[in-house]
Amino acid sequence: MAASEVNILAGSIVGIPLTALCFGVLTVQTSTYYNAFPNDARPLKLAVGLLWVLQAFQLACCTQSVYRWSVANYNNPSVLDHGTWESAMRLINNVCSSLTVQTFFAYRVYSLSANIYIGVLVQALVLLQFGFGTAFIVKAYVNGDFKVIVKECTWLIVSWHAMQATADIVIATCMSLLLRHRRTGFQKTDSVINRMVLYSISTGLITSVLACSLLAVFVTHGFHVPDLTLAMLLGMCYCITMLANLHMRTRLRARLATPTPLELIGSIKKRMGQNAGDHRNRGSRLRG
């Protein structure tokens, strides 16, 4: 068995347990989301359900690919030189997941900015990465052979992941700048906005770093163990970051409901003033 064949099989075997772990996290997030936010818009709830279905199908495709390579064709290592329809479906799931999640954040950027040009610019980046990803999947499936894919489709893979990372960075930057402009000068509100900025940066950073890492590994090593492992996790991480962003509302509402030290002092003083007034009123009644 050649080194490239070992890398392909090992990357898939390492990636499946990590993908299954992330899918468990996503399942808990999805269940909690539907229980916590039953009044969300129907398109948003459908998008969350679609992402869960896509990731469940991706995990099934990854498992079937490993079964085909390592069990059904145990004595035929040459099968590892060629992709399968399950591999193509896994890539399609990644492309569709990133498109859905990035479109969700692009709409948030548009809602915060109320500027159609900013929204169109961000969505154009999202559609570009979707186009490069789709073109790579079609060409890779037609060619089939991994060596031919590396030779002829490298520019498509590089463009795809570069546009993914660019779109994530642009979205995180726009969200941070737009939220900072929403500051009011009130401590509690500004604290919530700062937390939203932190969430926006962290969620965008996770996916962009993962896409950049995937790009760097592929450029330097081709289809290697880390590349295939990260490729399995990328779509799942997009879904997890979106659900984490949706769940953020619960903490922010709790933070708004929690009084600040100044508010506590003010309420104590107010109560003390009311109690003093009540005592004075009682004293005047007794004298009368």
CYANA upper distance limits for C-alpha pairs under 8 A (distance plus 0.5 A):
  1 MET  CA      5 GLU  CA      6.82
  1 MET  CA      6 VAL  CA      7.26
  1 MET  CA     77 PRO  CA      6.66
  2 ALA  CA      6 VAL  CA      6.89
  3 ALA  CA      7 ASN  CA      6.70
  4 SER  CA      8 ILE  CA      6.78
  4 SER  CA    223 PHE  CA      7.94
  4 SER  CA    224 HIS  CA      7.84
  5 GLU  CA      9 LEU  CA      6.80
  5 GLU  CA     77 PRO  CA      7.86
  5 GLU  CA     78 SER  CA      8.43
  5 GLU  CA     80 LEU  CA      6.00
  5 GLU  CA     81 ASP  CA      7.08
  6 VAL  CA     10 ALA  CA      6.36
  7 ASN  CA     11 GLY  CA      6.29
  7 ASN  CA    223 PHE  CA      7.67
  7 ASN  CA    224 HIS  CA      5.65
  7 ASN  CA    225 VAL  CA      5.61
  8 ILE  CA     12 SER  CA      6.84
  8 ILE  CA     80 LEU  CA      7.58
  8 ILE  CA    223 PHE  CA      7.12
  8 ILE  CA    224 HIS  CA      6.89
  8 ILE  CA    225 VAL  CA      6.98
  8 ILE  CA    228 LEU  CA      7.61
  9 LEU  CA     13 ILE  CA      6.71
  9 LEU  CA     66 VAL  CA      7.58
  9 LEU  CA     69 TRP  CA      7.84
  9 LEU  CA     70 SER  CA      8.10
  9 LEU  CA     80 LEU  CA      7.89
 10 ALA  CA     14 VAL  CA      6.53
 10 ALA  CA    225 VAL  CA      6.55
 11 GLY  CA     15 GLY  CA      6.46
 11 GLY  CA    224 HIS  CA      7.25
 11 GLY  CA    225 VAL  CA      4.40
 11 GLY  CA    226 PRO  CA      6.96
 11 GLY  CA    227 ASP  CA      7.91
 11 GLY  CA    228 LEU  CA      5.57
 11 GLY  CA    229 THR  CA      5.75
 12 SER  CA     16 ILE  CA      6.74
 12 SER  CA     62 CYS  CA      7.73
 12 SER  CA     66 VAL  CA      7.07
 12 SER  CA    225 VAL  CA      8.10
 12 SER  CA    228 LEU  CA      6.80
 12 SER  CA    229 THR  CA      6.87
 13 ILE  CA     17 PRO  CA      8.05
 13 ILE  CA     66 VAL  CA      7.33
 14 VAL  CA     18 LEU  CA      7.62
 14 VAL  CA    225 VAL  CA      8.37
 14 VAL  CA    229 THR  CA      6.92
 15 GLY  CA     19 THR  CA      6.45
 15 GLY  CA    228 LEU  CA      7.66
 15 GLY  CA    229 THR  CA      4.89
 15 GLY  CA    230 LEU  CA      7.92
 15 GLY  CA    232 MET  CA      6.61
 15 GLY  CA    233 LEU  CA      7.84
 16 ILE  CA     20 ALA  CA      6.52
 16 ILE  CA     59 LEU  CA      7.75
 16 ILE  CA     62 CYS  CA      7.19
 16 ILE  CA     63 THR  CA      7.36
 16 ILE  CA    232 MET  CA      8.14
 17 PRO  CA     21 LEU  CA      6.65
 18 LEU  CA     22 CYS  CA      6.75
 18 LEU  CA    233 LEU  CA      7.91
 19 THR  CA     23 PHE  CA      6.53
 19 THR  CA     59 LEU  CA      7.36
 19 THR  CA    232 MET  CA      7.04
 19 THR  CA    233 LEU  CA      6.31
 19 THR  CA    236 MET  CA      7.77
 20 ALA  CA     24 GLY  CA      6.76
 20 ALA  CA     59 LEU  CA      7.34
 21 LEU  CA     25 VAL  CA      7.06
 22 CYS  CA     26 LEU  CA      6.67
 22 CYS  CA    233 LEU  CA      8.31
 22 CYS  CA    236 MET  CA      7.13
 22 CYS  CA    237 CYS  CA      8.19
 22 CYS  CA    240 ILE  CA      8.47
 23 PHE  CA     27 THR  CA      6.54
 23 PHE  CA     55 GLN  CA      7.55
 23 PHE  CA     56 ALA  CA      7.81
 23 PHE  CA     59 LEU  CA      8.50
 23 PHE  CA    236 MET  CA      7.50
 24 GLY  CA     28 VAL  CA      6.88
 25 VAL  CA     29 GLN  CA      6.72
 25 VAL  CA    240 ILE  CA      8.12
 26 LEU  CA     30 THR  CA      6.52
 26 LEU  CA     52 TRP  CA      7.76
 26 LEU  CA    236 MET  CA      8.32
 26 LEU  CA    239 CYS  CA      7.77
 26 LEU  CA    240 ILE  CA      6.27
 26 LEU  CA    243 LEU  CA      8.29
 27 THR  CA     31 SER  CA      6.67
 27 THR  CA     52 TRP  CA      7.66
 28 VAL  CA     32 THR  CA      6.56
 29 GLN  CA     33 TYR  CA      6.47
 29 GLN  CA    240 ILE  CA      8.19
 29 GLN  CA    243 LEU  CA      6.86
 29 GLN  CA    244 ALA  CA      8.09
 30 THR  CA     34 TYR  CA      6.91
 30 THR  CA     48 VAL  CA      7.53
 30 THR  CA     49 GLY  CA      8.07
 30 THR  CA     52 TRP  CA      7.88
 30 THR  CA    243 LEU  CA      7.69
 31 SER  CA     35 ASN  CA      6.95
 32 THR  CA     36 ALA  CA      6.44
 33 TYR  CA     37 PHE  CA      6.28
 33 TYR  CA     38 PRO  CA      8.48
 33 TYR  CA    243 LEU  CA      8.11
 33 TYR  CA    246 LEU  CA      8.25
 33 TYR  CA    247 HIS  CA      7.35
 34 TYR  CA     38 PRO  CA      6.16
 34 TYR  CA     45 LYS  CA      8.16
 40 ASP  CA     44 LEU  CA      7.35
 40 ASP  CA     45 LYS  CA      7.23
 41 ALA  CA     45 LYS  CA      6.97
 42 ARG  CA     46 LEU  CA      6.56
 43 PRO  CA     47 ALA  CA      6.59
 44 LEU  CA     48 VAL  CA      6.83
 45 LYS  CA     49 GLY  CA      6.81
 46 LEU  CA     50 LEU  CA      6.52
 47 ALA  CA     51 LEU  CA      6.67
 47 ALA  CA    100 THR  CA      7.80
 48 VAL  CA     52 TRP  CA      6.90
 48 VAL  CA    243 LEU  CA      8.28
 49 GLY  CA     53 VAL  CA      6.81
 50 LEU  CA     54 LEU  CA      6.62
 51 LEU  CA     55 GLN  CA      6.70
 51 LEU  CA     97 SER  CA      6.76
 51 LEU  CA    100 THR  CA      8.41
 51 LEU  CA    239 CYS  CA      7.01
 52 TRP  CA     56 ALA  CA      6.65
 52 TRP  CA    239 CYS  CA      8.39
 53 VAL  CA     57 PHE  CA      6.65
 54 LEU  CA     58 GLN  CA      6.61
 54 LEU  CA     93 ASN  CA      6.34
 54 LEU  CA     97 SER  CA      7.85
 55 GLN  CA     59 LEU  CA      6.69
 55 GLN  CA     93 ASN  CA      7.57
 55 GLN  CA    235 GLY  CA      8.05
 55 GLN  CA    236 MET  CA      6.99
 56 ALA  CA     60 ALA  CA      6.88
 57 PHE  CA     61 CYS  CA      6.65
 58 GLN  CA     62 CYS  CA      6.64
 58 GLN  CA     89 MET  CA      7.64
 58 GLN  CA     90 ARG  CA      5.61
 58 GLN  CA     93 ASN  CA      6.83
 59 LEU  CA     63 THR  CA      6.71
 60 ALA  CA     64 GLN  CA      6.64
 61 CYS  CA     65 SER  CA      6.59
 61 CYS  CA     86 GLU  CA      5.38
 61 CYS  CA     87 SER  CA      7.44
 61 CYS  CA     89 MET  CA      7.50
 61 CYS  CA     90 ARG  CA      6.79
 62 CYS  CA     66 VAL  CA      6.93
 62 CYS  CA     86 GLU  CA      7.31
 62 CYS  CA     87 SER  CA      7.55
 62 CYS  CA     90 ARG  CA      7.44
 63 THR  CA     67 TYR  CA      6.74
 64 GLN  CA     68 ARG  CA      6.58
 64 GLN  CA     86 GLU  CA      7.46
 65 SER  CA     69 TRP  CA      6.67
 65 SER  CA     84 THR  CA      7.56
 65 SER  CA     86 GLU  CA      6.42
 65 SER  CA     87 SER  CA      7.23
 66 VAL  CA     70 SER  CA      6.25
 66 VAL  CA     71 VAL  CA      8.15
 67 TYR  CA     71 VAL  CA      5.61
 67 TYR  CA     72 ALA  CA      6.79
 68 ARG  CA     72 ALA  CA      5.37
 68 ARG  CA     73 ASN  CA      6.58
 69 TRP  CA     73 ASN  CA      5.97
 69 TRP  CA     74 TYR  CA      7.26
 69 TRP  CA     77 PRO  CA      8.22
 69 TRP  CA     79 VAL  CA      7.20
 69 TRP  CA     80 LEU  CA      6.88
 70 SER  CA     74 TYR  CA      5.55
 73 ASN  CA     77 PRO  CA      7.60
 73 ASN  CA     79 VAL  CA      7.66
 77 PRO  CA     81 ASP  CA      8.48
 78 SER  CA     82 HIS  CA      8.32
 81 ASP  CA    145 ASP  CA      6.16
 81 ASP  CA    146 PHE  CA      6.13
 81 ASP  CA    147 LYS  CA      7.87
 82 HIS  CA    144 GLY  CA      5.76
 82 HIS  CA    145 ASP  CA      5.00
 82 HIS  CA    146 PHE  CA      6.27
 83 GLY  CA     87 SER  CA      6.59
 83 GLY  CA     88 ALA  CA      8.02
 83 GLY  CA    141 TYR  CA      7.80
 83 GLY  CA    144 GLY  CA      5.95
 83 GLY  CA    145 ASP  CA      7.09
 83 GLY  CA    146 PHE  CA      7.36
 84 THR  CA     88 ALA  CA      7.08
 84 THR  CA    144 GLY  CA      8.27
 85 TRP  CA     89 MET  CA      6.68
 85 TRP  CA    141 TYR  CA      8.25
 86 GLU  CA     90 ARG  CA      6.68
 87 SER  CA     91 LEU  CA      6.96
 88 ALA  CA     92 ILE  CA      6.74
 88 ALA  CA    137 ILE  CA      6.93
 88 ALA  CA    141 TYR  CA      7.08
 89 MET  CA     93 ASN  CA      6.62
 90 ARG  CA     94 ASN  CA      6.88
 90 ARG  CA    232 MET  CA      8.24
 91 LEU  CA     95 VAL  CA      6.76
 91 LEU  CA    137 ILE  CA      7.31
 92 ILE  CA     96 CYS  CA      6.61
 92 ILE  CA    134 THR  CA      7.86
 92 ILE  CA    137 ILE  CA      7.72
 93 ASN  CA     97 SER  CA      6.42
 93 ASN  CA    235 GLY  CA      7.64
 94 ASN  CA     98 SER  CA      6.65
 94 ASN  CA    234 LEU  CA      7.46
 94 ASN  CA    235 GLY  CA      5.00
 94 ASN  CA    236 MET  CA      8.40
 95 VAL  CA     99 LEU  CA      6.62
 95 VAL  CA    130 PHE  CA      6.56
 95 VAL  CA    133 GLY  CA      6.67
 95 VAL  CA    134 THR  CA      7.65
 95 VAL  CA    235 GLY  CA      8.01
 96 CYS  CA    100 THR  CA      6.64
 96 CYS  CA    130 PHE  CA      8.21
 97 SER  CA    101 VAL  CA      6.66
 97 SER  CA    235 GLY  CA      6.23
 97 SER  CA    236 MET  CA      8.45
 97 SER  CA    238 TYR  CA      7.35
 97 SER  CA    239 CYS  CA      7.37
 98 SER  CA    102 GLN  CA      6.33
 98 SER  CA    130 PHE  CA      8.44
 98 SER  CA    164 GLN  CA      8.46
 98 SER  CA    235 GLY  CA      6.80
 98 SER  CA    238 TYR  CA      6.61
 98 SER  CA    239 CYS  CA      8.45
 99 LEU  CA    103 THR  CA      6.41
 99 LEU  CA    126 VAL  CA      6.89
 99 LEU  CA    127 LEU  CA      7.83
 99 LEU  CA    130 PHE  CA      6.83
100 THR  CA    104 PHE  CA      6.77
101 VAL  CA    105 PHE  CA      6.99
101 VAL  CA    238 TYR  CA      6.90
101 VAL  CA    239 CYS  CA      7.20
101 VAL  CA    242 MET  CA      6.81
102 GLN  CA    106 ALA  CA      6.45
102 GLN  CA    123 GLN  CA      8.48
102 GLN  CA    126 VAL  CA      6.87
102 GLN  CA    167 ALA  CA      8.17
102 GLN  CA    168 ASP  CA      7.90
103 THR  CA    107 TYR  CA      6.61
103 THR  CA    123 GLN  CA      7.03
103 THR  CA    126 VAL  CA      7.41
104 PHE  CA    108 ARG  CA      6.98
105 PHE  CA    109 VAL  CA      6.77
105 PHE  CA    171 ILE  CA      7.35
106 ALA  CA    110 TYR  CA      6.80
106 ALA  CA    119 GLY  CA      6.71
106 ALA  CA    122 VAL  CA      6.39
106 ALA  CA    123 GLN  CA      6.47
106 ALA  CA    171 ILE  CA      7.16
107 TYR  CA    111 SER  CA      6.59
107 TYR  CA    119 GLY  CA      7.29
108 ARG  CA    112 LEU  CA      6.64
108 ARG  CA    175 MET  CA      8.44
109 VAL  CA    113 SER  CA      6.57
109 VAL  CA    118 ILE  CA      8.18
109 VAL  CA    119 GLY  CA      6.89
109 VAL  CA    171 ILE  CA      7.62
109 VAL  CA    174 CYS  CA      7.14
109 VAL  CA    175 MET  CA      6.45
109 VAL  CA    178 LEU  CA      8.38
110 TYR  CA    114 ALA  CA      5.97
110 TYR  CA    115 ASN  CA      6.56
110 TYR  CA    116 ILE  CA      7.07
110 TYR  CA    118 ILE  CA      7.08
110 TYR  CA    119 GLY  CA      5.09
111 SER  CA    115 ASN  CA      8.47
112 LEU  CA    175 MET  CA      8.34
112 LEU  CA    178 LEU  CA      6.99
112 LEU  CA    179 LEU  CA      8.17
113 SER  CA    118 ILE  CA      7.99
113 SER  CA    178 LEU  CA      7.08
115 ASN  CA    119 GLY  CA      7.01
116 ILE  CA    120 VAL  CA      6.55
117 TYR  CA    121 LEU  CA      6.59
118 ILE  CA    122 VAL  CA      6.76
119 GLY  CA    123 GLN  CA      6.61
120 VAL  CA    124 ALA  CA      6.41
121 LEU  CA    125 LEU  CA      7.07
122 VAL  CA    126 VAL  CA      7.01
122 VAL  CA    167 ALA  CA      7.34
122 VAL  CA    170 VAL  CA      7.71
122 VAL  CA    171 ILE  CA      7.41
123 GLN  CA    127 LEU  CA      6.65
124 ALA  CA    128 LEU  CA      6.58
125 LEU  CA    129 GLN  CA      6.91
125 LEU  CA    163 MET  CA      7.20
125 LEU  CA    166 THR  CA      8.13
125 LEU  CA    167 ALA  CA      6.06
126 VAL  CA    130 PHE  CA      6.81
126 VAL  CA    163 MET  CA      8.11
126 VAL  CA    164 GLN  CA      7.76
126 VAL  CA    167 ALA  CA      6.55
127 LEU  CA    131 GLY  CA      6.50
128 LEU  CA    132 PHE  CA      6.72
128 LEU  CA    160 TRP  CA      8.44
128 LEU  CA    163 MET  CA      7.35
129 GLN  CA    133 GLY  CA      6.50
129 GLN  CA    159 SER  CA      7.99
129 GLN  CA    160 TRP  CA      5.57
129 GLN  CA    161 HIS  CA      7.75
129 GLN  CA    162 ALA  CA      8.48
129 GLN  CA    163 MET  CA      5.49
129 GLN  CA    164 GLN  CA      6.09
130 PHE  CA    134 THR  CA      6.54
130 PHE  CA    160 TRP  CA      7.97
131 GLY  CA    135 ALA  CA      6.58
131 GLY  CA    160 TRP  CA      8.46
132 PHE  CA    136 PHE  CA      6.65
132 PHE  CA    156 LEU  CA      6.47
132 PHE  CA    157 ILE  CA      8.00
132 PHE  CA    159 SER  CA      6.98
132 PHE  CA    160 TRP  CA      5.42
133 GLY  CA    137 ILE  CA      6.77
133 GLY  CA    156 LEU  CA      7.82
133 GLY  CA    157 ILE  CA      7.68
133 GLY  CA    160 TRP  CA      5.79
134 THR  CA    138 VAL  CA      6.77
135 ALA  CA    139 LYS  CA      6.67
135 ALA  CA    156 LEU  CA      7.84
136 PHE  CA    140 ALA  CA      6.32
136 PHE  CA    153 CYS  CA      7.05
136 PHE  CA    156 LEU  CA      6.13
136 PHE  CA    157 ILE  CA      7.02
137 ILE  CA    141 TYR  CA      6.48
138 VAL  CA    142 VAL  CA      6.72
139 LYS  CA    143 ASN  CA      6.67
139 LYS  CA    153 CYS  CA      7.91
140 ALA  CA    144 GLY  CA      6.25
140 ALA  CA    145 ASP  CA      8.37
140 ALA  CA    149 ILE  CA      6.23
140 ALA  CA    153 CYS  CA      7.68
143 ASN  CA    148 VAL  CA      7.25
143 ASN  CA    149 ILE  CA      7.19
144 GLY  CA    148 VAL  CA      8.15
144 GLY  CA    149 ILE  CA      7.75
145 ASP  CA    149 ILE  CA      6.71
146 PHE  CA    150 VAL  CA      6.72
146 PHE  CA    223 PHE  CA      8.49
147 LYS  CA    151 LYS  CA      6.79
148 VAL  CA    152 GLU  CA      6.45
148 VAL  CA    153 CYS  CA      8.36
149 ILE  CA    153 CYS  CA      5.65
149 ILE  CA    154 THR  CA      7.69
150 VAL  CA    154 THR  CA      5.95
150 VAL  CA    222 GLY  CA      7.24
150 VAL  CA    223 PHE  CA      8.33
153 CYS  CA    157 ILE  CA      6.87
154 THR  CA    158 VAL  CA      6.60
154 THR  CA    219 VAL  CA      8.42
155 TRP  CA    159 SER  CA      6.48
156 LEU  CA    160 TRP  CA      6.46
157 ILE  CA    161 HIS  CA      6.78
157 ILE  CA    215 LEU  CA      8.28
158 VAL  CA    162 ALA  CA      6.39
158 VAL  CA    215 LEU  CA      6.69
158 VAL  CA    219 VAL  CA      8.17
159 SER  CA    163 MET  CA      6.49
160 TRP  CA    164 GLN  CA      6.74
161 HIS  CA    165 ALA  CA      6.68
161 HIS  CA    211 ALA  CA      6.12
161 HIS  CA    212 CYS  CA      7.43
161 HIS  CA    214 LEU  CA      8.06
161 HIS  CA    215 LEU  CA      6.53
162 ALA  CA    166 THR  CA      6.59
162 ALA  CA    211 ALA  CA      7.84
162 ALA  CA    212 CYS  CA      7.47
162 ALA  CA    215 LEU  CA      7.72
163 MET  CA    167 ALA  CA      6.44
164 GLN  CA    168 ASP  CA      6.77
164 GLN  CA    208 SER  CA      7.54
164 GLN  CA    211 ALA  CA      7.16
165 ALA  CA    169 ILE  CA      6.66
165 ALA  CA    207 THR  CA      7.71
165 ALA  CA    208 SER  CA      4.81
165 ALA  CA    209 VAL  CA      7.79
165 ALA  CA    211 ALA  CA      6.14
165 ALA  CA    212 CYS  CA      6.82
166 THR  CA    170 VAL  CA      6.57
166 THR  CA    208 SER  CA      7.89
167 ALA  CA    171 ILE  CA      6.55
168 ASP  CA    172 ALA  CA      6.64
168 ASP  CA    204 GLY  CA      5.75
168 ASP  CA    205 LEU  CA      7.86
168 ASP  CA    207 THR  CA      7.42
168 ASP  CA    208 SER  CA      6.11
169 ILE  CA    173 THR  CA      6.55
169 ILE  CA    204 GLY  CA      6.69
169 ILE  CA    205 LEU  CA      7.54
169 ILE  CA    208 SER  CA      7.00
170 VAL  CA    174 CYS  CA      6.54
171 ILE  CA    175 MET  CA      6.56
171 ILE  CA    204 GLY  CA      7.68
172 ALA  CA    176 SER  CA      6.62
172 ALA  CA    200 SER  CA      6.06
172 ALA  CA    201 ILE  CA      5.74
172 ALA  CA    203 THR  CA      8.30
172 ALA  CA    204 GLY  CA      5.71
172 ALA  CA    205 LEU  CA      8.10
173 THR  CA    177 LEU  CA      6.70
173 THR  CA    201 ILE  CA      7.77
174 CYS  CA    178 LEU  CA      6.47
175 MET  CA    179 LEU  CA      6.49
175 MET  CA    197 VAL  CA      7.62
175 MET  CA    200 SER  CA      6.96
176 SER  CA    180 ARG  CA      6.65
176 SER  CA    197 VAL  CA      5.48
176 SER  CA    198 LEU  CA      8.44
176 SER  CA    200 SER  CA      7.05
176 SER  CA    201 ILE  CA      7.41
177 LEU  CA    181 HIS  CA      6.95
178 LEU  CA    182 ARG  CA      7.24
179 LEU  CA    183 ARG  CA      7.70
179 LEU  CA    193 ILE  CA      6.91
179 LEU  CA    196 MET  CA      8.05
179 LEU  CA    197 VAL  CA      6.98
180 ARG  CA    193 ILE  CA      7.59
180 ARG  CA    194 ASN  CA      8.04
180 ARG  CA    197 VAL  CA      7.93
182 ARG  CA    193 ILE  CA      8.11
183 ARG  CA    189 THR  CA      7.82
183 ARG  CA    190 ASP  CA      5.99
183 ARG  CA    193 ILE  CA      7.38
184 THR  CA    189 THR  CA      7.37
184 THR  CA    190 ASP  CA      6.96
185 GLY  CA    189 THR  CA      8.23
185 GLY  CA    190 ASP  CA      7.03
186 PHE  CA    190 ASP  CA      6.44
187 GLN  CA    191 SER  CA      6.48
188 LYS  CA    192 VAL  CA      6.92
188 LYS  CA    255 ARG  CA      8.47
188 LYS  CA    256 LEU  CA      7.07
188 LYS  CA    260 THR  CA      7.51
189 THR  CA    193 ILE  CA      6.78
189 THR  CA    256 LEU  CA      7.79
190 ASP  CA    194 ASN  CA      6.54
191 SER  CA    195 ARG  CA      6.79
192 VAL  CA    196 MET  CA      6.76
192 VAL  CA    252 LEU  CA      6.66
192 VAL  CA    255 ARG  CA      7.59
192 VAL  CA    256 LEU  CA      7.75
193 ILE  CA    197 VAL  CA      6.70
194 ASN  CA    198 LEU  CA      6.75
195 ARG  CA    199 TYR  CA      6.75
195 ARG  CA    252 LEU  CA      8.45
196 MET  CA    200 SER  CA      6.62
197 VAL  CA    201 ILE  CA      6.69
198 LEU  CA    202 SER  CA      6.58
199 TYR  CA    203 THR  CA      6.51
199 TYR  CA    245 ASN  CA      7.54
199 TYR  CA    248 MET  CA      8.48
200 SER  CA    204 GLY  CA      6.66
200 SER  CA    245 ASN  CA      8.28
201 ILE  CA    205 LEU  CA      6.36
202 SER  CA    206 ILE  CA      6.67
203 THR  CA    207 THR  CA      7.33
203 THR  CA    241 THR  CA      5.97
203 THR  CA    242 MET  CA      8.32
203 THR  CA    245 ASN  CA      8.11
204 GLY  CA    208 SER  CA      6.61
205 LEU  CA    209 VAL  CA      6.33
206 ILE  CA    210 LEU  CA      6.71
206 ILE  CA    237 CYS  CA      8.36
207 THR  CA    211 ALA  CA      6.60
207 THR  CA    234 LEU  CA      7.65
207 THR  CA    237 CYS  CA      7.12
207 THR  CA    238 TYR  CA      6.89
208 SER  CA    212 CYS  CA      6.58
209 VAL  CA    213 SER  CA      6.50
210 LEU  CA    214 LEU  CA      6.60
210 LEU  CA    230 LEU  CA      7.66
210 LEU  CA    234 LEU  CA      7.28
211 ALA  CA    215 LEU  CA      6.63
211 ALA  CA    234 LEU  CA      7.71
212 CYS  CA    216 ALA  CA      6.58
213 SER  CA    217 VAL  CA      6.61
214 LEU  CA    218 PHE  CA      6.67
214 LEU  CA    226 PRO  CA      8.25
214 LEU  CA    227 ASP  CA      6.02
214 LEU  CA    230 LEU  CA      6.57
214 LEU  CA    231 ALA  CA      7.36
215 LEU  CA    219 VAL  CA      6.67
216 ALA  CA    220 THR  CA      6.73
217 VAL  CA    221 HIS  CA      6.19
217 VAL  CA    222 GLY  CA      7.40
217 VAL  CA    224 HIS  CA      8.10
217 VAL  CA    226 PRO  CA      7.45
217 VAL  CA    227 ASP  CA      6.22
218 PHE  CA    222 GLY  CA      4.76
218 PHE  CA    223 PHE  CA      6.67
218 PHE  CA    224 HIS  CA      7.75
218 PHE  CA    227 ASP  CA      6.43
222 GLY  CA    227 ASP  CA      8.04
223 PHE  CA    227 ASP  CA      6.52
223 PHE  CA    228 LEU  CA      7.01
224 HIS  CA    228 LEU  CA      6.75
225 VAL  CA    229 THR  CA      6.63
226 PRO  CA    230 LEU  CA      6.49
227 ASP  CA    231 ALA  CA      6.55
228 LEU  CA    232 MET  CA      6.86
229 THR  CA    233 LEU  CA      7.08
230 LEU  CA    234 LEU  CA      6.53
231 ALA  CA    235 GLY  CA      8.17
232 MET  CA    236 MET  CA      8.07
233 LEU  CA    237 CYS  CA      6.59
234 LEU  CA    238 TYR  CA      6.95
235 GLY  CA    239 CYS  CA      7.11
236 MET  CA    240 ILE  CA      6.75
237 CYS  CA    241 THR  CA      6.57
238 TYR  CA    242 MET  CA      6.87
239 CYS  CA    243 LEU  CA      6.81
240 ILE  CA    244 ALA  CA      6.55
241 THR  CA    245 ASN  CA      6.63
242 MET  CA    246 LEU  CA      6.85
243 LEU  CA    247 HIS  CA      6.64
244 ALA  CA    248 MET  CA      6.64
245 ASN  CA    249 ARG  CA      8.11
247 HIS  CA    251 ARG  CA      8.13
248 MET  CA    252 LEU  CA      6.83
249 ARG  CA    253 ARG  CA      6.54
250 THR  CA    254 ALA  CA      6.81
251 ARG  CA    255 ARG  CA      6.56
252 LEU  CA    256 LEU  CA      6.70
253 ARG  CA    257 ALA  CA      6.70
254 ALA  CA    258 THR  CA      6.72
259 PRO  CA    263 GLU  CA      6.20
259 PRO  CA    264 LEU  CA      6.74
260 THR  CA    264 LEU  CA      6.75
261 PRO  CA    265 ILE  CA      6.69
262 LEU  CA    266 GLY  CA      6.56
263 GLU  CA    267 SER  CA      6.56
264 LEU  CA    268 ILE  CA      6.64
265 ILE  CA    269 LYS  CA      6.65
266 GLY  CA    270 LYS  CA      6.59
267 SER  CA    271 ARG  CA      6.65
268 ILE  CA    272 MET  CA      6.60
269 LYS  CA    273 GLY  CA      6.55
270 LYS  CA    274 GLN  CA      6.69
271 ARG  CA    275 ASN  CA      6.59
272 MET  CA    276 ALA  CA      6.59
273 GLY  CA    277 GLY  CA      6.63
274 GLN  CA    278 ASP  CA      6.66
275 ASN  CA    279 HIS  CA      6.76
276 ALA  CA    280 ARG  CA      6.79
277 GLY  CA    281 ASN  CA      6.68
278 ASP  CA    282 ARG  CA      6.70
279 HIS  CA    283 GLY  CA      6.63
280 ARG  CA    284 SER  CA      6.70
281 ASN  CA    285 ARG  CA      6.76
282 ARG  CA    286 LEU  CA      6.78
283 GLY  CA    287 ARG  CA      6.79
284 SER  CA    288 GLY  CA      6.61
